[in-house]
Amino acid sequence: MRLGDIEWMSGDSRDLLRDLYIQMTLFQIKPTTVVDYEREVFIYEYGNVRVTFDSNVKTSYRSIYFPTK
């Protein structure tokens, strides 16, 4: 697989990836920002409540590499 190759997405079994492939090919959209973060999740056992806290959020605009920690 070469950098920027998305053909593999067309045959993936996950609907989300196939939908993304269609959007990327029809409308020529592509990722421009990479975001990296640490997430802490809390789920209330007796209800439908989930709270997340994100920390150490890092981003790089128009880069294919994740920021280093």
PQR file with spaces between the fields and no chain letter, atoms N, CA, C, O and H, PARSE charges and radii, in Angstrom:
ATOM       1  N    MET     1       0.850   -1.174    0.000 -0.4000 1.5000
ATOM       2  CA   MET     1       0.000    0.000    0.000 -0.0000 2.0000
ATOM       3  C    MET     1       0.897    1.239    0.000  0.5500 1.7000
ATOM       4  O    MET     1       1.870    1.317    0.750 -0.5500 1.4000
ATOM       5  N    ARG     2       0.559    2.182   -0.835 -0.4000 1.5000
ATOM       6  CA   ARG     2       1.332    3.416   -0.888 -0.0000 2.0000
ATOM       7  C    ARG     2       0.605    4.542   -0.159  0.5500 1.7000
ATOM       8  O    ARG     2      -0.607    4.486    0.051 -0.5500 1.4000
ATOM       9  H    ARG     2      -0.231    2.118   -1.445  0.4000 1.0000
ATOM      10  N    LEU     3       1.354    5.546    0.215 -0.4000 1.5000
ATOM      11  CA   LEU     3       0.801    6.683    0.938 -0.0000 2.0000
ATOM      12  C    LEU     3      -0.333    7.320    0.143  0.5500 1.7000
ATOM      13  O    LEU     3      -0.164    7.629   -1.036 -0.5500 1.4000
ATOM      14  H    LEU     3       2.338    5.592    0.045  0.4000 1.0000
ATOM      15  N    GLY     4      -1.466    7.516    0.766 -0.4000 1.5000
ATOM      16  CA   GLY     4      -2.605    8.138    0.113 -0.0000 2.0000
ATOM      17  C    GLY     4      -3.519    7.169   -0.619  0.5500 1.7000
ATOM      18  O    GLY     4      -4.551    7.580   -1.149 -0.5500 1.4000
ATOM      19  H    GLY     4      -1.603    7.265    1.725  0.4000 1.0000
ATOM      20  N    ASP     5      -3.163    5.895   -0.658 -0.4000 1.5000
ATOM      21  CA   ASP     5      -3.985    4.891   -1.339 -0.0000 2.0000
ATOM      22  C    ASP     5      -5.218    4.576   -0.495  0.5500 1.7000
ATOM      23  O    ASP     5      -5.093    4.172    0.661 -0.5500 1.4000
ATOM      24  H    ASP     5      -2.324    5.561   -0.228  0.4000 1.0000
ATOM      25  N    ILE     6      -6.389    4.758   -1.061 -0.4000 1.5000
ATOM      26  CA   ILE     6      -7.626    4.491   -0.323 -0.0000 2.0000
ATOM      27  C    ILE     6      -8.448    3.369   -0.947  0.5500 1.7000
ATOM      28  O    ILE     6      -9.546    3.080   -0.472 -0.5500 1.4000
ATOM      29  H    ILE     6      -6.490    5.086   -2.000  0.4000 1.0000
ATOM      30  N    GLU     7      -7.949    2.739   -1.986 -0.4000 1.5000
ATOM      31  CA   GLU     7      -8.703    1.681   -2.664 -0.0000 2.0000
ATOM      32  C    GLU     7      -9.080    0.542   -1.723  0.5500 1.7000
ATOM      33  O    GLU     7     -10.126   -0.083   -1.899 -0.5500 1.4000
ATOM      34  H    GLU     7      -7.057    2.973   -2.372  0.4000 1.0000
ATOM      35  N    TRP     8      -8.247    0.267   -0.733 -0.4000 1.5000
ATOM      36  CA   TRP     8      -8.536   -0.814    0.207 -0.0000 2.0000
ATOM      37  C    TRP     8      -9.834   -0.576    0.963  0.5500 1.7000
ATOM      38  O    TRP     8     -10.473   -1.523    1.422 -0.5500 1.4000
ATOM      39  H    TRP     8      -7.397    0.775   -0.590  0.4000 1.0000
ATOM      40  N    MET     9     -10.225    0.693    1.096 -0.4000 1.5000
ATOM      41  CA   MET     9     -11.436    1.030    1.836 -0.0000 2.0000
ATOM      42  C    MET     9     -12.697    0.560    1.118  0.5500 1.7000
ATOM      43  O    MET     9     -13.707    0.285    1.765 -0.5500 1.4000
ATOM      44  H    MET     9      -9.706    1.463    0.723  0.4000 1.0000
ATOM      45  N    SER    10     -12.652    0.463   -0.202 -0.4000 1.5000
ATOM      46  CA   SER    10     -13.849    0.119   -0.966 -0.0000 2.0000
ATOM      47  C    SER    10     -14.329   -1.298   -0.680  0.5500 1.7000
ATOM      48  O    SER    10     -15.524   -1.572   -0.787 -0.5500 1.4000
ATOM      49  H    SER    10     -11.831    0.686   -0.728  0.4000 1.0000
ATOM      50  N    GLY    11     -13.427   -2.199   -0.321 -0.4000 1.5000
ATOM      51  CA   GLY    11     -13.807   -3.576   -0.050 -0.0000 2.0000
ATOM      52  C    GLY    11     -13.880   -3.926    1.418  0.5500 1.7000
ATOM      53  O    GLY    11     -14.054   -5.094    1.766 -0.5500 1.4000
ATOM      54  H    GLY    11     -12.456   -1.976   -0.233  0.4000 1.0000
ATOM      55  N    ASP    12     -13.748   -2.929    2.296 -0.4000 1.5000
ATOM      56  CA   ASP    12     -13.769   -3.184    3.732 -0.0000 2.0000
ATOM      57  C    ASP    12     -15.174   -3.583    4.176  0.5500 1.7000
ATOM      58  O    ASP    12     -16.162   -3.115    3.609 -0.5500 1.4000
ATOM      59  H    ASP    12     -13.607   -1.981    2.013  0.4000 1.0000
ATOM      60  N    SER    13     -15.265   -4.434    5.171 -0.4000 1.5000
ATOM      61  CA   SER    13     -16.565   -4.918    5.647 -0.0000 2.0000
ATOM      62  C    SER    13     -17.300   -3.892    6.510  0.5500 1.7000
ATOM      63  O    SER    13     -18.496   -4.047    6.753 -0.5500 1.4000
ATOM      64  H    SER    13     -14.462   -4.814    5.632  0.4000 1.0000
ATOM      65  N    ARG    14     -16.614   -2.856    6.973 -0.4000 1.5000
ATOM      66  CA   ARG    14     -17.245   -1.855    7.835 -0.0000 2.0000
ATOM      67  C    ARG    14     -17.941   -0.780    6.996  0.5500 1.7000
ATOM      68  O    ARG    14     -17.327   -0.168    6.122 -0.5500 1.4000
ATOM      69  H    ARG    14     -15.642   -2.731    6.776  0.4000 1.0000
ATOM      70  N    ASP    15     -19.219   -0.561    7.273 -0.4000 1.5000
ATOM      71  CA   ASP    15     -20.011    0.422    6.526 -0.0000 2.0000
ATOM      72  C    ASP    15     -19.404    1.815    6.584  0.5500 1.7000
ATOM      73  O    ASP    15     -19.387    2.529    5.581 -0.5500 1.4000
ATOM      74  H    ASP    15     -19.717   -1.058    7.984  0.4000 1.0000
ATOM      75  N    LEU    16     -18.909    2.205    7.750 -0.4000 1.5000
ATOM      76  CA   LEU    16     -18.354    3.546    7.909 -0.0000 2.0000
ATOM      77  C    LEU    16     -17.185    3.780    6.958  0.5500 1.7000
ATOM      78  O    LEU    16     -17.099    4.841    6.340 -0.5500 1.4000
ATOM      79  H    LEU    16     -18.923    1.625    8.565  0.4000 1.0000
ATOM      80  N    LEU    17     -16.293    2.815    6.834 -0.4000 1.5000
ATOM      81  CA   LEU    17     -15.142    2.982    5.942 -0.0000 2.0000
ATOM      82  C    LEU    17     -15.565    3.005    4.477  0.5500 1.7000
ATOM      83  O    LEU    17     -15.004    3.756    3.679 -0.5500 1.4000
ATOM      84  H    LEU    17     -16.363    1.953    7.336  0.4000 1.0000
ATOM      85  N    ARG    18     -16.543    2.192    4.124 -0.4000 1.5000
ATOM      86  CA   ARG    18     -17.028    2.212    2.738 -0.0000 2.0000
ATOM      87  C    ARG    18     -17.712    3.549    2.423  0.5500 1.7000
ATOM      88  O    ARG    18     -17.536    4.095    1.333 -0.5500 1.4000
ATOM      89  H    ARG    18     -16.999    1.582    4.772  0.4000 1.0000
ATOM      90  N    ASP    19     -18.484    4.069    3.369 -0.4000 1.5000
ATOM      91  CA   ASP    19     -19.121    5.377    3.176 -0.0000 2.0000
ATOM      92  C    ASP    19     -18.075    6.485    3.053  0.5500 1.7000
ATOM      93  O    ASP    19     -18.206    7.379    2.216 -0.5500 1.4000
ATOM      94  H    ASP    19     -18.626    3.626    4.254  0.4000 1.0000
ATOM      95  N    LEU    20     -17.044    6.422    3.884 -0.4000 1.5000
ATOM      96  CA   LEU    20     -15.968    7.401    3.801 -0.0000 2.0000
ATOM      97  C    LEU    20     -15.266    7.318    2.450  0.5500 1.7000
ATOM      98  O    LEU    20     -14.928    8.346    1.863 -0.5500 1.4000
ATOM      99  H    LEU    20     -16.938    5.695    4.563  0.4000 1.0000
ATOM     100  N    TYR    21     -15.049    6.115    1.960 -0.4000 1.5000
ATOM     101  CA   TYR    21     -14.416    5.924    0.654 -0.0000 2.0000
ATOM     102  C    TYR    21     -15.249    6.593   -0.444  0.5500 1.7000
ATOM     103  O    TYR    21     -14.704    7.263   -1.321 -0.5500 1.4000
ATOM     104  H    TYR    21     -15.325    5.281    2.438  0.4000 1.0000
ATOM     105  N    ILE    22     -16.560    6.408   -0.388 -0.4000 1.5000
ATOM     106  CA   ILE    22     -17.437    7.024   -1.388 -0.0000 2.0000
ATOM     107  C    ILE    22     -17.330    8.543   -1.333  0.5500 1.7000
ATOM     108  O    ILE    22     -17.210    9.198   -2.368 -0.5500 1.4000
ATOM     109  H    ILE    22     -17.002    5.864    0.325  0.4000 1.0000
ATOM     110  N    GLN    23     -17.373    9.102   -0.129 -0.4000 1.5000
ATOM     111  CA   GLN    23     -17.253   10.557    0.024 -0.0000 2.0000
ATOM     112  C    GLN    23     -15.910   11.071   -0.495  0.5500 1.7000
ATOM     113  O    GLN    23     -15.839   12.117   -1.140 -0.5500 1.4000
ATOM     114  H    GLN    23     -17.471    8.570    0.712  0.4000 1.0000
ATOM     115  N    MET    24     -14.851   10.321   -0.204 -0.4000 1.5000
ATOM     116  CA   MET    24     -13.511   10.749   -0.624 -0.0000 2.0000
ATOM     117  C    MET    24     -13.341   10.669   -2.136  0.5500 1.7000
ATOM     118  O    MET    24     -12.632   11.491   -2.717 -0.5500 1.4000
ATOM     119  H    MET    24     -14.908    9.472    0.321  0.4000 1.0000
ATOM     120  N    THR    25     -13.976    9.698   -2.782 -0.4000 1.5000
ATOM     121  CA   THR    25     -13.823    9.578   -4.229 -0.0000 2.0000
ATOM     122  C    THR    25     -14.775   10.507   -4.979  0.5500 1.7000
ATOM     123  O    THR    25     -14.383   11.104   -5.982 -0.5500 1.4000
ATOM     124  H    THR    25     -14.552    9.031   -2.310  0.4000 1.0000
ATOM     125  N    LEU    26     -16.010   10.640   -4.515 -0.4000 1.5000
ATOM     126  CA   LEU    26     -16.969   11.495   -5.214 -0.0000 2.0000
ATOM     127  C    LEU    26     -16.676   12.977   -5.043  0.5500 1.7000
ATOM     128  O    LEU    26     -16.759   13.746   -6.001 -0.5500 1.4000
ATOM     129  H    LEU    26     -16.328   10.155   -3.700  0.4000 1.0000
ATOM     130  N    PHE    27     -16.334   13.378   -3.827 -0.4000 1.5000
ATOM     131  CA   PHE    27     -16.166   14.795   -3.531 -0.0000 2.0000
ATOM     132  C    PHE    27     -14.713   15.215   -3.309  0.5500 1.7000
ATOM     133  O    PHE    27     -14.436   16.362   -2.960 -0.5500 1.4000
ATOM     134  H    PHE    27     -16.267   12.754   -3.049  0.4000 1.0000
ATOM     135  N    GLN    28     -13.791   14.274   -3.514 -0.4000 1.5000
ATOM     136  CA   GLN    28     -12.356   14.556   -3.392 -0.0000 2.0000
ATOM     137  C    GLN    28     -11.982   15.149   -2.043  0.5500 1.7000
ATOM     138  O    GLN    28     -11.091   15.994   -1.958 -0.5500 1.4000
ATOM     139  H    GLN    28     -14.016   13.342   -3.797  0.4000 1.0000
ATOM     140  N    ILE    29     -12.668   14.703   -0.976 -0.4000 1.5000
ATOM     141  CA   ILE    29     -12.300   15.172    0.357 -0.0000 2.0000
ATOM     142  C    ILE    29     -11.151   14.323    0.883  0.5500 1.7000
ATOM     143  O    ILE    29     -10.990   13.167    0.491 -0.5500 1.4000
ATOM     144  H    ILE    29     -13.391   14.016   -1.045  0.4000 1.0000
ATOM     145  N    LYS    30     -10.364   14.898    1.761 -0.4000 1.5000
ATOM     146  CA   LYS    30      -9.261   14.170    2.377 -0.0000 2.0000
ATOM     147  C    LYS    30      -8.952   14.786    3.731  0.5500 1.7000
ATOM     148  O    LYS    30      -9.241   15.958    3.970 -0.5500 1.4000
ATOM     149  H    LYS    30     -10.495   15.837    2.080  0.4000 1.0000
ATOM     150  N    PRO    31      -8.362   13.990    4.616 -0.5600 1.5000
ATOM     151  CA   PRO    31      -8.026   14.524    5.945  0.2800 2.0000
ATOM     152  C    PRO    31      -6.962   15.618    5.834  0.5500 1.7000
ATOM     153  O    PRO    31      -6.033   15.523    5.031 -0.5500 1.4000
ATOM     154  N    THR    32      -7.118   16.651    6.654 -0.4000 1.5000
ATOM     155  CA   THR    32      -6.107   17.707    6.679 -0.0000 2.0000
ATOM     156  C    THR    32      -5.558   17.959    8.072  0.5500 1.7000
ATOM     157  O    THR    32      -4.579   18.690    8.225 -0.5500 1.4000
ATOM     158  H    THR    32      -7.872   16.728    7.306  0.4000 1.0000
ATOM     159  N    THR    33      -6.163   17.375    9.081 -0.4000 1.5000
ATOM     160  CA   THR    33      -5.714   17.581   10.446 -0.0000 2.0000
ATOM     161  C    THR    33      -5.659   16.247   11.180  0.5500 1.7000
ATOM     162  O    THR    33      -6.574   15.429   11.076 -0.5500 1.4000
ATOM     163  H    THR    33      -6.958   16.782    8.957  0.4000 1.0000
ATOM     164  N    VAL    34      -4.591   16.041   11.912 -0.4000 1.5000
ATOM     165  CA   VAL    34      -4.452   14.851   12.750 -0.0000 2.0000
ATOM     166  C    VAL    34      -4.557   15.311   14.196  0.5500 1.7000
ATOM     167  O    VAL    34      -3.891   16.263   14.602 -0.5500 1.4000
ATOM     168  H    VAL    34      -3.848   16.705   11.996  0.4000 1.0000
ATOM     169  N    VAL    35      -5.401   14.629   14.974 -0.4000 1.5000
ATOM     170  CA   VAL    35      -5.577   14.966   16.380 -0.0000 2.0000
ATOM     171  C    VAL    35      -5.228   13.745   17.214  0.5500 1.7000
ATOM     172  O    VAL    35      -5.680   12.636   16.930 -0.5500 1.4000
ATOM     173  H    VAL    35      -5.943   13.856   14.643  0.4000 1.0000
ATOM     174  N    ASP    36      -4.429   13.957   18.236 -0.4000 1.5000
ATOM     175  CA   ASP    36      -4.046   12.888   19.151 -0.0000 2.0000
ATOM     176  C    ASP    36      -4.398   13.336   20.565  0.5500 1.7000
ATOM     177  O    ASP    36      -4.200   14.499   20.917 -0.5500 1.4000
ATOM     178  H    ASP    36      -4.062   14.858   18.466  0.4000 1.0000
ATOM     179  N    TYR    37      -4.912   12.430   21.367 -0.4000 1.5000
ATOM     180  CA   TYR    37      -5.304   12.800   22.721 -0.0000 2.0000
ATOM     181  C    TYR    37      -5.385   11.566   23.593  0.5500 1.7000
ATOM     182  O    TYR    37      -5.421   10.437   23.103 -0.5500 1.4000
ATOM     183  H    TYR    37      -5.073   11.485   21.081  0.4000 1.0000
ATOM     184  N    GLU    38      -5.413   11.797   24.892 -0.4000 1.5000
ATOM     185  CA   GLU    38      -5.651   10.735   25.862 -0.0000 2.0000
ATOM     186  C    GLU    38      -7.066   10.920   26.393  0.5500 1.7000
ATOM     187  O    GLU    38      -7.470   12.036   26.721 -0.5500 1.4000
ATOM     188  H    GLU    38      -5.384   12.714   25.291  0.4000 1.0000
ATOM     189  N    ARG    39      -7.822    9.822   26.479 -0.4000 1.5000
ATOM     190  CA   ARG    39      -9.217    9.902   26.906 -0.0000 2.0000
ATOM     191  C    ARG    39      -9.438    9.051   28.147  0.5500 1.7000
ATOM     192  O    ARG    39      -9.009    7.900   28.222 -0.5500 1.4000
ATOM     193  H    ARG    39      -7.494    8.915   26.213  0.4000 1.0000
ATOM     194  N    GLU    40     -10.119    9.649   29.115 -0.4000 1.5000
ATOM     195  CA   GLU    40     -10.514    8.933   30.320 -0.0000 2.0000
ATOM     196  C    GLU    40     -12.035    8.831   30.316  0.5500 1.7000
ATOM     197  O    GLU    40     -12.722    9.846   30.197 -0.5500 1.4000
ATOM     198  H    GLU    40     -10.468   10.585   29.053  0.4000 1.0000
ATOM     199  N    VAL    41     -12.565    7.619   30.443 -0.4000 1.5000
ATOM     200  CA   VAL    41     -13.998    7.369   30.321 -0.0000 2.0000
ATOM     201  C    VAL    41     -14.575    6.938   31.663  0.5500 1.7000
ATOM     202  O    VAL    41     -13.998    6.112   32.370 -0.5500 1.4000
ATOM     203  H    VAL    41     -12.006    6.795   30.539  0.4000 1.0000
ATOM     204  N    PHE    42     -15.711    7.507   31.994 -0.4000 1.5000
ATOM     205  CA   PHE    42     -16.449    7.116   33.183 -0.0000 2.0000
ATOM     206  C    PHE    42     -17.860    6.748   32.759  0.5500 1.7000
ATOM     207  O    PHE    42     -18.527    7.522   32.073 -0.5500 1.4000
ATOM     208  H    PHE    42     -16.180    8.178   31.419  0.4000 1.0000
ATOM     209  N    ILE    43     -18.323    5.559   33.167 -0.4000 1.5000
ATOM     210  CA   ILE    43     -19.663    5.097   32.832 -0.0000 2.0000
ATOM     211  C    ILE    43     -20.415    4.827   34.125  0.5500 1.7000
ATOM     212  O    ILE    43     -19.950    4.092   34.996 -0.5500 1.4000
ATOM     213  H    ILE    43     -17.781    4.930   33.724  0.4000 1.0000
ATOM     214  N    TYR    44     -21.601    5.446   34.233 -0.4000 1.5000
ATOM     215  CA   TYR    44     -22.442    5.229   35.399 -0.0000 2.0000
ATOM     216  C    TYR    44     -23.116    3.876   35.251  0.5500 1.7000
ATOM     217  O    TYR    44     -23.827    3.635   34.275 -0.5500 1.4000
ATOM     218  H    TYR    44     -21.979    6.044   33.526  0.4000 1.0000
ATOM     219  N    GLU    45     -22.900    3.014   36.194 -0.4000 1.5000
ATOM     220  CA   GLU    45     -23.330    1.622   36.119 -0.0000 2.0000
ATOM     221  C    GLU    45     -24.849    1.460   36.033  0.5500 1.7000
ATOM     222  O    GLU    45     -25.323    0.495   35.434 -0.5500 1.4000
ATOM     223  H    GLU    45     -22.323    3.209   36.987  0.4000 1.0000
ATOM     224  N    TYR    46     -25.614    2.372   36.610 -0.4000 1.5000
ATOM     225  CA   TYR    46     -27.054    2.186   36.736 -0.0000 2.0000
ATOM     226  C    TYR    46     -27.871    3.058   35.790  0.5500 1.7000
ATOM     227  O    TYR    46     -29.054    3.286   36.042 -0.5500 1.4000
ATOM     228  H    TYR    46     -25.228    3.156   37.096  0.4000 1.0000
ATOM     229  N    GLY    47     -27.297    3.531   34.753 -0.4000 1.5000
ATOM     230  CA   GLY    47     -28.044    4.363   33.817 -0.0000 2.0000
ATOM     231  C    GLY    47     -27.313    4.482   32.501  0.5500 1.7000
ATOM     232  O    GLY    47     -26.269    3.864   32.295 -0.5500 1.4000
ATOM     233  H    GLY    47     -26.336    3.346   34.548  0.4000 1.0000
ATOM     234  N    ASN    48     -27.853    5.256   31.644 -0.4000 1.5000
ATOM     235  CA   ASN    48     -27.271    5.455   30.330 -0.0000 2.0000
ATOM     236  C    ASN    48     -26.448    6.744   30.333  0.5500 1.7000
ATOM     237  O    ASN    48     -26.749    7.684   29.597 -0.5500 1.4000
ATOM     238  H    ASN    48     -28.701    5.758   31.812  0.4000 1.0000
ATOM     239  N    VAL    49     -25.411    6.778   31.164 -0.4000 1.5000
ATOM     240  CA   VAL    49     -24.593    7.977   31.304 -0.0000 2.0000
ATOM     241  C    VAL    49     -23.127    7.628   31.064  0.5500 1.7000
ATOM     242  O    VAL    49     -22.594    6.686   31.651 -0.5500 1.4000
ATOM     243  H    VAL    49     -25.167    6.015   31.761  0.4000 1.0000
ATOM     244  N    ARG    50     -22.496    8.395   30.202 -0.4000 1.5000
ATOM     245  CA   ARG    50     -21.070    8.230   29.919 -0.0000 2.0000
ATOM     246  C    ARG    50     -20.442    9.615   29.865  0.5500 1.7000
ATOM     247  O    ARG    50     -20.945   10.503   29.178 -0.5500 1.4000
ATOM     248  H    ARG    50     -22.929    9.160   29.726  0.4000 1.0000
ATOM     249  N    VAL    51     -19.353    9.797   30.583 -0.4000 1.5000
ATOM     250  CA   VAL    51     -18.629   11.062   30.607 -0.0000 2.0000
ATOM     251  C    VAL    51     -17.193   10.780   30.195  0.5500 1.7000
ATOM     252  O    VAL    51     -16.580    9.823   30.667 -0.5500 1.4000
ATOM     253  H    VAL    51     -18.943    9.075   31.141  0.4000 1.0000
ATOM     254  N    THR    52     -16.660   11.616   29.314 -0.4000 1.5000
ATOM     255  CA   THR    52     -15.258   11.454   28.909 -0.0000 2.0000
ATOM     256  C    THR    52     -14.508   12.749   29.153  0.5500 1.7000
ATOM     257  O    THR    52     -15.048   13.843   28.991 -0.5500 1.4000
ATOM     258  H    THR    52     -17.158   12.393   28.930  0.4000 1.0000
ATOM     259  N    PHE    53     -13.253   12.602   29.545 -0.4000 1.5000
ATOM     260  CA   PHE    53     -12.346   13.730   29.707 -0.0000 2.0000
ATOM     261  C    PHE    53     -11.158   13.507   28.791  0.5500 1.7000
ATOM     262  O    PHE    53     -10.482   12.482   28.884 -0.5500 1.4000
ATOM     263  H    PHE    53     -12.813   11.713   29.677  0.4000 1.0000
ATOM     264  N    ASP    54     -10.900   14.460   27.908 -0.4000 1.5000
ATOM     265  CA   ASP    54      -9.763   14.381   27.006 -0.0000 2.0000
ATOM     266  C    ASP    54      -8.654   15.284   27.535  0.5500 1.7000
ATOM     267  O    ASP    54      -8.907   16.405   27.976 -0.5500 1.4000
ATOM     268  H    ASP    54     -11.449   15.292   27.832  0.4000 1.0000
ATOM     269  N    SER    55      -7.422   14.778   27.484 -0.4000 1.5000
ATOM     270  CA   SER    55      -6.280   15.567   27.930 -0.0000 2.0000
ATOM     271  C    SER    55      -5.111   15.341   26.976  0.5500 1.7000
ATOM     272  O    SER    55      -5.155   14.455   26.123 -0.5500 1.4000
ATOM     273  H    SER    55      -7.217   13.867   27.125  0.4000 1.0000
ATOM     274  N    ASN    56      -4.086   16.137   27.127 -0.4000 1.5000
ATOM     275  CA   ASN    56      -2.907   16.078   26.259 -0.0000 2.0000
ATOM     276  C    ASN    56      -3.299   16.112   24.786  0.5500 1.7000
ATOM     277  O    ASN    56      -2.789   15.337   23.977 -0.5500 1.4000
ATOM     278  H    ASN    56      -4.050   16.857   27.820  0.4000 1.0000
ATOM     279  N    VAL    57      -4.207   17.014   24.453 -0.4000 1.5000
ATOM     280  CA   VAL    57      -4.690   17.135   23.077 -0.0000 2.0000
ATOM     281  C    VAL    57      -3.608   17.801   22.236  0.5500 1.7000
ATOM     282  O    VAL    57      -3.090   18.862   22.586 -0.5500 1.4000
ATOM     283  H    VAL    57      -4.622   17.644   25.111  0.4000 1.0000
ATOM     284  N    LYS    58      -3.275   17.149   21.110 -0.4000 1.5000
ATOM     285  CA   LYS    58      -2.260   17.674   20.194 -0.0000 2.0000
ATOM     286  C    LYS    58      -2.804   17.573   18.780  0.5500 1.7000
ATOM     287  O    LYS    58      -3.539   16.641   18.454 -0.5500 1.4000
ATOM     288  H    LYS    58      -3.695   16.287   20.826  0.4000 1.0000
ATOM     289  N    THR    59      -2.441   18.527   17.948 -0.4000 1.5000
ATOM     290  CA   THR    59      -2.892   18.516   16.573 -0.0000 2.0000
ATOM     291  C    THR    59      -1.771   18.964   15.646  0.5500 1.7000
ATOM     292  O    THR    59      -0.857   19.684   16.049 -0.5500 1.4000
ATOM     293  H    THR    59      -1.844   19.284   18.213  0.4000 1.0000
ATOM     294  N    SER    60      -1.861   18.530   14.422 -0.4000 1.5000
ATOM     295  CA   SER    60      -0.920   18.990   13.407 -0.0000 2.0000
ATOM     296  C    SER    60      -1.705   19.205   12.122  0.5500 1.7000
ATOM     297  O    SER    60      -2.363   18.287   11.633 -0.5500 1.4000
ATOM     298  H    SER    60      -2.603   17.946   14.094  0.4000 1.0000
ATOM     299  N    TYR    61      -1.642   20.378   11.589 -0.4000 1.5000
ATOM     300  CA   TYR    61      -2.397   20.756   10.400 -0.0000 2.0000
ATOM     301  C    TYR    61      -1.663   20.306    9.147  0.5500 1.7000
ATOM     302  O    TYR    61      -0.477   20.589    8.977 -0.5500 1.4000
ATOM     303  H    TYR    61      -1.107   21.124   11.986  0.4000 1.0000
ATOM     304  N    ARG    62      -2.367   19.609    8.280 -0.4000 1.5000
ATOM     305  CA   ARG    62      -1.839   19.129    6.998 -0.0000 2.0000
ATOM     306  C    ARG    62      -0.591   18.278    7.157  0.5500 1.7000
ATOM     307  O    ARG    62       0.388   18.455    6.431 -0.5500 1.4000
ATOM     308  H    ARG    62      -3.330   19.379    8.418  0.4000 1.0000
ATOM     309  N    SER    63      -0.628   17.372    8.090 -0.4000 1.5000
ATOM     310  CA   SER    63       0.484   16.464    8.315 -0.0000 2.0000
ATOM     311  C    SER    63      -0.047   15.042    8.332  0.5500 1.7000
ATOM     312  O    SER    63      -1.172   14.800    8.770 -0.5500 1.4000
ATOM     313  H    SER    63      -1.423   17.228    8.679  0.4000 1.0000
ATOM     314  N    ILE    64       0.761   14.100    7.854 -0.4000 1.5000
ATOM     315  CA   ILE    64       0.334   12.706    7.840 -0.0000 2.0000
ATOM     316  C    ILE    64       0.871   11.952    9.055  0.5500 1.7000
ATOM     317  O    ILE    64       0.579   10.771    9.240 -0.5500 1.4000
ATOM     318  H    ILE    64       1.674   14.297    7.499  0.4000 1.0000
ATOM     319  N    TYR    65       1.648   12.635    9.869 -0.4000 1.5000
ATOM     320  CA   TYR    65       2.264   11.978   11.013 -0.0000 2.0000
ATOM     321  C    TYR    65       1.616   12.416   12.301  0.5500 1.7000
ATOM     322  O    TYR    65       1.294   13.592   12.468 -0.5500 1.4000
ATOM     323  H    TYR    65       1.885   13.595    9.719  0.4000 1.0000
ATOM     324  N    PHE    66       1.416   11.474   13.225 -0.4000 1.5000
ATOM     325  CA   PHE    66       0.861   11.815   14.523 -0.0000 2.0000
ATOM     326  C    PHE    66       1.905   12.554   15.351  0.5500 1.7000
ATOM     327  O    PHE    66       3.095   12.249   15.267 -0.5500 1.4000
ATOM     328  H    PHE    66       1.676   10.519   13.090  0.4000 1.0000
ATOM     329  N    PRO    67       1.468   13.517   16.147 -0.5600 1.5000
ATOM     330  CA   PRO    67       2.403   14.204   17.032  0.2800 2.0000
ATOM     331  C    PRO    67       3.004   13.222   18.042  0.5500 1.7000
ATOM     332  O    PRO    67       2.355   12.259   18.451 -0.5500 1.4000
ATOM     333  N    THR    68       4.218   13.475   18.425 -0.4000 1.5000
ATOM     334  CA   THR    68       4.851   12.596   19.415 -0.0000 2.0000
ATOM     335  C    THR    68       4.411   12.999   20.812  0.5500 1.7000
ATOM     336  O    THR    68       4.089   14.156   21.079 -0.5500 1.4000
ATOM     337  H    THR    68       4.745   14.257   18.093  0.4000 1.0000
ATOM     338  N    LYS    69       4.408   12.025   21.681 -0.4000 1.5000
ATOM     339  CA   LYS    69       3.987   12.296   23.070 -0.0000 2.0000
ATOM     340  C    LYS    69       5.170   12.663   23.912  0.5500 1.7000
ATOM     341  O    LYS    69       5.021   12.926   25.105 -0.5500 1.4000
ATOM     342  H    LYS    69       4.670   11.084   21.465  0.4000 1.0000
